[in-house]
């Protein structure tokens, strides 16, 4: 015979007829289960890793462009023009991805897609 018992507000356990207990779920004071906390820990680790890489890339490029490269030089102009070109390329890719996603959604929904440009 199994019955559910609670030791405190943080733990839920199941007791079988022989007195053996198994933890079914453990919740913290906010009601977040251990499984959710593991996902949260993984999410935080991924966020911190991506943040550190992003900071390192942007900081080092700004440091080079602002402190090491002389202002009003051909190198500074090339860095600026390359940045502008990269931003435009990303914007074009975003539009392309949005268009492909829209066409894919139309195909998956069974509707007749609009004219597809190849």
C-alpha positions as CSV (number, residue, x, y, z in Angstrom):
1,X,0.0,0.0,0.0
2,X,1.5,3.3,-1.0
3,X,0.5,6.6,0.6
4,X,1.8,10.1,-0.1
5,X,3.2,11.9,2.9
6,X,4.9,15.2,3.3
7,X,7.9,15.8,5.7
8,X,7.9,19.5,5.1
9,X,6.7,22.0,2.5
10,X,9.8,21.3,0.4
11,X,9.7,17.6,-0.2
12,X,7.0,15.2,-1.4
13,X,7.7,11.5,-0.7
14,X,5.9,8.2,-1.3
15,X,5.9,5.6,1.4
16,X,5.3,2.0,0.6
17,X,3.9,-0.6,2.9
18,X,7.3,-1.5,4.3
19,X,8.3,2.0,5.3
20,X,10.6,2.6,2.3
21,X,10.5,6.1,0.9
22,X,11.3,7.5,-2.5
23,X,11.4,11.2,-3.4
24,X,8.9,11.9,-6.1
25,X,9.6,15.6,-6.5
26,X,11.4,18.2,-4.6
27,X,10.1,21.8,-4.8
28,X,11.7,24.9,-3.5
29,X,9.7,27.7,-1.8
30,X,8.6,29.1,-5.1
31,X,7.2,25.8,-6.2
32,X,9.9,25.2,-8.8
33,X,10.7,21.5,-9.2
34,X,14.2,20.1,-9.3
35,X,13.8,19.3,-13.0
36,X,12.9,23.0,-13.7
37,X,15.9,24.1,-11.7
38,X,18.2,22.0,-13.8
39,X,16.9,23.6,-17.0
40,X,17.3,27.0,-15.3
41,X,20.9,26.1,-14.4
42,X,21.6,25.0,-18.0
43,X,20.0,28.1,-19.4
44,X,22.1,30.3,-17.1
45,X,25.3,28.5,-18.1
46,X,24.4,29.0,-21.8
47,X,23.5,32.6,-21.3
48,X,26.7,33.4,-19.4
49,X,28.9,31.6,-22.0
50,X,27.3,33.4,-24.9
51,X,27.5,36.7,-23.0
52,X,31.2,36.2,-22.3
53,X,32.0,35.4,-26.0
54,X,29.9,38.3,-27.2
55,X,31.5,40.7,-24.8
56,X,35.0,39.5,-25.7
57,X,34.4,39.8,-29.5
58,X,32.7,43.2,-29.3
59,X,35.1,44.6,-26.7
60,X,38.2,43.6,-28.5
61,X,37.0,44.9,-31.8
62,X,36.0,48.2,-30.3
63,X,39.3,48.4,-28.5
64,X,41.2,47.9,-31.7
65,X,39.0,50.3,-33.7
66,X,39.0,53.1,-31.1
67,X,42.4,53.0,-29.4
68,X,44.8,51.3,-31.7
69,X,43.7,52.4,-35.2
70,X,44.3,56.1,-35.9
71,X,41.1,58.1,-36.5
72,X,40.5,59.4,-40.0
73,X,42.8,56.8,-41.5
74,X,42.1,54.4,-44.3
75,X,42.0,51.5,-41.8
76,X,39.3,53.3,-39.7
77,X,37.3,54.0,-42.9
78,X,37.6,50.3,-43.9
79,X,36.5,49.1,-40.5
80,X,33.4,51.5,-40.6
81,X,32.5,50.5,-44.1
82,X,32.9,46.8,-43.3
83,X,30.6,47.2,-40.2
84,X,27.9,48.9,-42.3
85,X,28.1,46.2,-45.0
86,X,27.8,43.5,-42.4
87,X,24.8,45.1,-40.8
88,X,23.1,45.4,-44.2
89,X,23.9,41.7,-45.0
90,X,22.4,40.6,-41.7
91,X,19.2,42.6,-42.3
92,X,18.9,41.0,-45.8
93,X,19.4,37.5,-44.4
94,X,16.7,38.2,-41.7
95,X,14.3,39.2,-44.4
96,X,15.1,36.1,-46.4
97,X,14.7,33.8,-43.4
98,X,11.4,35.4,-42.6
99,X,10.2,34.9,-46.1
100,X,11.3,31.2,-46.1
101,X,9.6,30.7,-42.7
102,X,6.4,32.2,-44.1
103,X,6.5,30.0,-47.2
104,X,7.2,26.9,-45.1
105,X,4.3,27.7,-42.8
106,X,2.0,28.1,-45.8
107,X,3.2,24.7,-47.2
108,X,2.8,23.0,-43.9
109,X,-0.7,24.4,-43.3
110,X,-1.9,23.0,-46.7
111,X,-2.7,26.3,-48.2
112,X,-1.7,27.1,-51.7
113,X,1.6,29.1,-51.4
114,X,2.0,32.5,-53.0
115,X,4.4,32.7,-56.0
116,X,7.7,31.1,-55.0
117,X,10.7,32.8,-56.4
118,X,13.7,30.6,-57.2
